[in-house]
Amino acid sequence: MRKDFKYLSDDDVYVDTSCQSLRPDVVIAVMQEYYHKYNSCGERVKYRWGEIVDGKVDQTRGKVLDLLKLSSRKYFVSFTLNTTYGLNLILNQIKPGEYDAVITSEIEHNSVFLGSQVFAEKHGIARVVLSRHADGSIDMADIEQAVGEYKRPLFIFNSVSNIDGRRLGNLPEIVKYAHKVGGRIIVDAAQAMAHYYKDLRGVEADAICFSAHKMYSASLGAVVMKKDFLEELQISFLGGGMVDDVRADGYDMSYLSPNHIHTVFEPGVQAYAETMALNAAIDWLKRQDTSELSAKSQKLFDWLSARDGVVLINQKPSTVISFYVEKLDSHLLAKALSDQGIMARSGYFCCHYYLDHVKKYPALIRLSLGYHNTDEDIDKILKTLSKV
Ligand SMILES: Cc1ncc(COP(=O)(O)O)c(C=O)c1O
């Protein structure tokens, strides 16, 4: 795979794909093309470059829906800064009185964990935090119990964990149940889109938020939302590119016309080069074969499982593997790995509640693999860990 990442030196072993994946050369080239050939604003200009931008940005919206096998009749795509922004844009604009409970899980990233806390506080509603099985699923009985007497629960779950790659295998069932009880569900797909996007295909959640920078594309976020969910929002984060008219005492919002619905979460000038890059990244991603990546994850998992003194968090191999070594500070270990050119994360990976307060783990090390990683990278990691 190094052929798609020609700029990468063989000495650099980057294993922090969960935070930000490396970009293949083809993705970088798309951004350069924008800067060299049609560097202009979208959405608001009528000149040639701007029309090229609008066309390409629209293609990307279509590409996202196509990847997720969702229909443009029901869904729209808006681009934003990252998953965190997407989630906050939704949660902060939901009208009062829409929901009587928010239900989430203990292994959520802070963007969901904190977002749901503040949402519950602001609306004066209950918040329920469910546990997840070792395989990532949630018991339907637990969900039913959590819903109890609530009339309109809002569910927010990640479909893949950034701690150990656990997957929410029963997501389709949960989505159906959420709708059956009259609620809605938001999916944090930050960790799903690179290697597990097939898990989400055709799953009709009410909103899906993800980060393009975790799926081999440029820094960008996306919100994929059911059009009818917008009825529950009071749009209050406003700016340029969102209105058709502004009067002394009022305004007409562009998102109310079907061709401009995406403007609802796109105030101001947008990241056009990055948006176009996502189109190329999706094409590239669809060409990748996950089997080699799985073999590398398996090798790391098997090796770590067999080591005395290593506490492996993963129950199963995944592209995201976390562990700690007894009596060894993970930050020091990360530094030792870094001295050998291995760039791995240490700490709690923005999952403080679960890792620190539920499990009471010390700081962890996380190795998150990407398509750029070679067999030599894995051997170097194992050799260095052995030495340490
Ligand atoms: C599961 C999960 N959700 C949300 C986020 C937040 O993503 P971002 O920082 O791109 O907003 C992350 C980031 O690591 C994540 O792993």
The ligand as an ORCA input file, in Angstrom:
! r2SCAN-3c Opt
* xyz 0 1
  C     -15.923      7.076     18.300
  C     -15.560      8.518     18.096
  N     -16.518      9.439     18.115
  C     -16.264     10.737     17.922
  C     -14.985     11.188     17.718
  C     -14.738     12.634     17.503
  O     -14.193     12.848     16.241
  P     -13.617     14.269     15.855
  O     -12.535     14.568     16.832
  O     -13.122     14.093     14.470
  O     -14.745     15.219     15.969
  C     -13.936     10.277     17.719
  C     -12.539     10.719     17.578
  O     -11.610     10.018     17.821
  C     -14.234      8.899     17.885
  O     -13.274      7.978     17.856
*
